[in-house]
Amino acid sequence: MPGSSSPFRWEVGLSLIVIGEAIRLAGVAAAGTVTRRRSRNVQRLVTYGIFAWSRNPLYNGNFLIWMGFVTISGVLWFLPIAVLLFAVEYELIVRYEEGVLESIFGREYLDYKNETPRWIPRPPSGPQPVGEYHWAEAFKSEISTFLQYAVLILAFWIKSRVMGDVWASGFIKRF
């Protein structure tokens, strides 16, 4: 049935959401909560930790989260559309942000840009700089995001109950 799900889809979807949020948290903990808003007031270029793997770890995390919720929804025909929407939206955002970073940090950012992939993470080569992580601040800044996840998961659970997807009640009970 279109829009129905299964325990496997819930497991895959929730895994994608958890991994995506872990990546986001690592990025916010390293870069600070300034990453949660559009600003030209950038104080430092963060190139350590998750930012050594990809220049856009928060967006990588967002992508996995999007894919997780689409998977849970059971509307799998929407996956390619979600990928396309994500690609268009974030391509425009990243182009703007890269221009800002190039204007502020110049050669330092260009070197980082040449060494670190934009989207597909890869392990950094050579010794990497060590930096600070502010985990408590990162968790605090993500509270509204966690609440949004809870509301969406509840909505999908209710949908599964209303539509009679008996598997959902068994899946939820396992947790």
N, C-alpha and C positions, 0 to 999 in steps of 0.2 A: 504494500500500500504506500503511495507517495506520502512523504512526510512522516512515516513511521520509522522507528529506530529499533535497535536491538541492544542486548547487553554489550556486545562487541563494540558497537558504535559509541555507546556511552563510555566504555573503557578507553577507547582510542581518543575520543573527544576530550575527556577529562585529563588524560595524559598530556595531550597537546596543550591544554589550558595551563596545567601545572608547570610544564617545561617552559612555556612562553612567559608565564609570570615570573618564574625563577630568573630567566634571562633579563626581563625588565627590571626586577629588583636589583640584580647585580649591576646593571647599568645606572640606575638611580642612586644606588649606594656609592658608586664610584664618582659619578659626575655631579651628584647633588640634585635637589629638587628643582633647580632652575631648568632642568631638562623637560619638565612637565609643562612649560609655557614657552610661547614664541617670544624671544627676546634677543636684541642685539647686544645686550649687556653680558657678554661672555668673559669671565675672568681668567679662565685657564683652559688649555687644550688637554683633554683627558685621553691618554693613549695606552693606559695600562688596564690590566684585568680583561674584562669582556670586550673592552674597546680595542684591545690588541688583536682580537679575532675578527672583528667587523666594525666598520665605522658607524653602523646604525643598529646596535644591539636592541634598543628599545623597540624599533620598528620590526626587527626580526621576531622579537617576542610577541608583538602585536599580531604579526602574521600568523604565528602558531595558534594564538588565542582565537583569532577569527576562524581559522580552519577547524579548531576544536568545537566551537559553537555550531558551525555549519554541519559538522559530522554528527553531533548530538541531535541536531534538529531532524536529521533523517532526510533532508531535502538535498540529496547529493547532486542533483543536476545543477544546484546553485554553486557548487565548488568552483568551476571554471569562471563563473561570473564574479564570485568573491575574489578570486585571484586577480582577475582583470581590474576590478574596482580598486583593489589594494595597490596594484602596480601603478595605476594612473595617479591615484591620490598621493602616494608616498614618493613617487618620482618627482612630482612637482614640489612637494615639501622639501625633499632632500636637495634638489637643485638650489632652492632658495638658501637653505641652511649652509650648504657648501660655499656658496658665494659669500655669505656672512663670515664664515670661518676663514676663508682665504683672505678677505679684506682685513681681518683682525690679526691673524697669526702668520700670514704670508708664507715664507719658505718652510717654516716649521709644519704648517698644515699641509702644504704641497708634498713634503717628504712623507708625512704620515699617510696621505691619500695615495701615494705611489706604492707604499708598502702594505697597506691594509685594504682588504676587499670591502666594497660598499655593501653588498648584500649577503653573499654566501660565505658564512664564517669559515675560517681555516686557522689552524694553529699558527701562532706567530713564530718567526724564525729568530734565532739568536736570543741573547739575554733581553729581558723586558724590564721596563721601569716598574718600580713598586710605588703604589700610592695608597691613599687613605680610602677607607670604606666607612660610610655612615649608615649602618643597617637600620638602626632605630628610626632615623629620619626617613629612610626609604620606605619602611613599613608604614609609618605614619602617613606619608604622602600617598600611599596606595590604598588607604582605607576605603575611600569612596569607590575605587575600582573593585575592591573585594566585594563590596556591597552590591555593585552592579552584577558581578559574576553570580552572587547568591540569588539575586532576583531572576536572572536569566535561567539559571539551573532550576529554580523553583517553577518558573513558567513552563519549561520543557517537561518537568516532572508532572505538573498539573495537566498539560496537554496529553501526555502519555496516559494518564489516568482517565481523562475524559474520553479519549479515543479508544480506550480499552486495551492498550498495550500492556498485557499482564506481565511481561518480562520486566518492565520498569520497576514495579513494586519489589520484585525479587532482587533486582540489581541494587536498589537503594537500601534494602535491608542488609545487604552484605557490608555496608559502610557504617 
